[in-house]
Amino acid sequence: MHVALTGATGFLGLRLLRRLLDTHRSVTVLAHAGSENALHRIARFFELTGSPQAFTATLPRRLRVVETDLTLPRLGLPGRAFQTLADSLGTIWHSAGSINLEGDLPELRRTNVEGTRHVLELATAGRRRPVVHHVSTAFVAGGRRTGVAYEDELDDTDGFENAYERSKYEAELLVHAWSREHRRPALVLRPSILVTDVPPHHGLPSHPLLVIERILRDARRAADPHGPDPLGPGPDVPGPDGRPRVRTVGHPHARLNLLPVEHAAEVMVALAGLTASGGVDTYHVVHDRDVPVPTVVALLERLVPVSIDLVTAKPDDPSALEALLDFYPGVTAYLAHRRRFDDTRVRTRLGPSAACAPVSLDYLWSGLAPPADRTLARSPDGSPTALPTAP
Ligand SMILES: NC(=O)c1ccc[n+]([C@@H]2O[C@H](COP(=O)([O-])OP(=O)(O)OC[C@H]3O[C@@H](n4cnc5c(N)ncnc54)[C@H](OP(=O)(O)O)[C@@H]3O)[C@@H](O)[C@H]2O)c1
């Protein structure tokens, strides 16, 4: 059955493509029209991540690239091209989307909700009734900060931390409505926060945790626009080690679910190979061990010269830097999350192959550290600094 993939140039999509190419002779890449050449970006990813040259050389004949725009009806294709594409497909993997945690709702709805609607229209049009594999997020659980989020839950009673979460929730609702209306099966895959140990490279999609790093760095720079060095000491209250101190609301026992993206892609493709129920099958693609937020904080302190204190309430006397960070409540809210994602369905169906090695600090550091800092940071006396580890 011929398979198409949206978002194949993305952080997750590239890994899904790698897996799909293990079992499919060819894949149709529904690339983002107007972006840099998709085939070049995909080939560069495979080269940079160590695929043999003999494999990379086969990509031009194994990948059929169709330029599309999710936000447009018929994905921006002329009527006949849209129908020909739809009729050629047996499976549509929908991984494209905007993961902009700071984006506004209309913009996110255009890509994530309308984009999903247009992908579902492609599936409806196909005469072979292609199956839809929709990539959602575990964060459709929204603003529920404690307790357990289950795979069969989809409601908005707790609200959402940001417009991204809401847009992904609305996209899932569309998938359910479509499945009911057309009596079609669909697979909904909900990964948690995806990470990698592949070092950052300008030719690769950005690591999701770099969003927080960038926010801190930008705020640092904006709080001290005339400072000689944006990474040098700032104007804010110094912390114990002379770095500007940032008090941000969080919980000392907060934790985040971080999952290696390569493992996520492997699990997703395995789930897609199982017998479907005929309705919407939803799976939490998550790690069985969360990473304590203090570990993530320590990691960020290595990347950006600030000293982060998790506090229970917003400070009454915010520094310039702290005031700037207040502009990103949809991101900093995660520092207070203590909920767990239940993945019983995945573990029951896949067994031990669903398990993933622990996400260690070294692993996270290799995926985030600028090339010059690739070894663990050192304290002033030259010894490696200790960081909290996952329990
Ligand atoms: N990354 C995570 O931690 C994470 C966690 C949970 C769920 N997810 C979900 O996983 C999916 C993939 O995320 P990702 O991390 O791979 O995101 P990403 O790296 O930002 O990639 C997004 C992909 O979508 C494509 N795209 C964006 N706008 C488009 C448009 N208008 N038309 C066609 N294609 C468009 C992009 O193409 P260009 O690059 O050419 O613009 C890119 O291939 C998303 O649905 C996301 O919600 C991600």
The ligand as an SDF file (V2000), in Angstrom:
LIG
                    3D

 48 52  0  0  0  0  0  0  0  0999 V2000
    8.5800   17.8450   18.5920 N   0  0  0  0  0  0  0  0  0  0  0  0
    7.9080   17.4430   19.6620 C   0  0  0  0  0  0  0  0  0  0  0  0
    8.4440   17.4230   20.7780 O   0  0  0  0  0  0  0  0  0  0  0  0
    6.4940   16.9650   19.5150 C   0  0  0  0  0  0  0  0  0  0  0  0
    5.8670   16.4430   20.6530 C   0  0  0  0  0  0  0  0  0  0  0  0
    4.5630   15.9920   20.5550 C   0  0  0  0  0  0  0  0  0  0  0  0
    3.9130   16.0620   19.3390 C   0  0  0  0  0  0  0  0  0  0  0  0
    4.5420   16.5770   18.2510 N   0  0  0  0  0  0  0  0  0  0  0  0
    3.7890   16.6350   16.9910 C   0  0  0  0  0  0  0  0  0  0  0  0
    4.5780   15.9680   16.0170 O   0  0  0  0  0  0  0  0  0  0  0  0
    4.3690   16.5480   14.7500 C   0  0  0  0  0  0  0  0  0  0  0  0
    5.7010   16.8380   14.1150 C   0  0  0  0  0  0  0  0  0  0  0  0
    6.4150   17.7440   14.9240 O   0  0  0  0  0  0  0  0  0  0  0  0
    7.9300   18.1100   14.6030 P   0  0  0  0  0  0  0  0  0  0  0  0
    8.6370   18.1930   15.8890 O   0  0  0  0  0  0  0  0  0  0  0  0
    8.4430   17.2300   13.5390 O   0  0  0  0  0  0  0  0  0  0  0  0
    7.7340   19.6120   14.0550 O   0  0  0  0  0  0  0  0  0  0  0  0
    8.7430   20.4430   13.1390 P   0  0  0  0  0  0  0  0  0  0  0  0
   10.1400   19.9880   13.2640 O   0  0  0  0  0  0  0  0  0  0  0  0
    8.4340   21.8820   13.3920 O   0  0  0  0  0  0  0  0  0  0  0  0
    8.2510   20.0790   11.6680 O   0  0  0  0  0  0  0  0  0  0  0  0
    7.0260   20.5330   11.1680 C   0  0  0  0  0  0  0  0  0  0  0  0
    6.8300   19.9610    9.7860 C   0  0  0  0  0  0  0  0  0  0  0  0
    5.5680   20.4350    9.2810 O   0  0  0  0  0  0  0  0  0  0  0  0
    5.7920   21.0470    7.9970 C   0  0  0  0  0  0  0  0  0  0  0  0
    4.8340   22.1320    7.7980 N   0  0  0  0  0  0  0  0  0  0  0  0
    4.6480   23.2030    8.5990 C   0  0  0  0  0  0  0  0  0  0  0  0
    3.7100   24.0090    8.0780 N   0  0  0  0  0  0  0  0  0  0  0  0
    3.2850   23.4260    6.9240 C   0  0  0  0  0  0  0  0  0  0  0  0
    2.3250   23.7760    5.9320 C   0  0  0  0  0  0  0  0  0  0  0  0
    1.6040   24.9050    6.0170 N   0  0  0  0  0  0  0  0  0  0  0  0
    2.1520   22.9580    4.8780 N   0  0  0  0  0  0  0  0  0  0  0  0
    2.8740   21.8000    4.7680 C   0  0  0  0  0  0  0  0  0  0  0  0
    3.7960   21.4110    5.6810 N   0  0  0  0  0  0  0  0  0  0  0  0
    3.9910   22.2250    6.7540 C   0  0  0  0  0  0  0  0  0  0  0  0
    7.2170   21.5720    8.0870 C   0  0  0  0  0  0  0  0  0  0  0  0
    7.7490   21.8130    6.7900 O   0  0  0  0  0  0  0  0  0  0  0  0
    8.8910   22.9660    6.6400 P   0  0  0  0  0  0  0  0  0  0  0  0
    9.9850   22.5930    7.5790 O   0  0  0  0  0  0  0  0  0  0  0  0
    9.2880   22.8890    5.2220 O   0  0  0  0  0  0  0  0  0  0  0  0
    8.2010   24.2470    7.0200 O   0  0  0  0  0  0  0  0  0  0  0  0
    7.9160   20.4000    8.7960 C   0  0  0  0  0  0  0  0  0  0  0  0
    8.1650   19.3650    7.9020 O   0  0  0  0  0  0  0  0  0  0  0  0
    3.4960   17.7780   14.9670 C   0  0  0  0  0  0  0  0  0  0  0  0
    2.1780   17.4580   14.6080 O   0  0  0  0  0  0  0  0  0  0  0  0
    3.6030   18.0280   16.4550 C   0  0  0  0  0  0  0  0  0  0  0  0
    2.4150   18.6250   16.9660 O   0  0  0  0  0  0  0  0  0  0  0  0
    5.8190   17.0270   18.3080 C   0  0  0  0  0  0  0  0  0  0  0  0
  1  2  1  0
  2  3  2  0
  2  4  1  0
  4  5  1  0
  4 48  2  0
  5  6  2  0
  6  7  1  0
  7  8  2  0
  8  9  1  0
  8 48  1  0
  9 10  1  0
  9 46  1  0
 10 11  1  0
 11 12  1  0
 11 44  1  0
 12 13  1  0
 13 14  1  0
 14 15  2  0
 14 16  1  0
 14 17  1  0
 17 18  1  0
 18 19  2  0
 18 20  1  0
 18 21  1  0
 21 22  1  0
 22 23  1  0
 23 24  1  0
 23 42  1  0
 24 25  1  0
 25 26  1  0
 25 36  1  0
 26 27  1  0
 26 35  1  0
 27 28  2  0
 28 29  1  0
 29 30  1  0
 29 35  2  0
 30 31  1  0
 30 32  2  0
 32 33  1  0
 33 34  2  0
 34 35  1  0
 36 37  1  0
 36 42  1  0
 37 38  1  0
 38 39  2  0
 38 40  1  0
 38 41  1  0
 42 43  1  0
 44 45  1  0
 44 46  1  0
 46 47  1  0
M  CHG  2   8   1  16  -1
M  END
$$$$
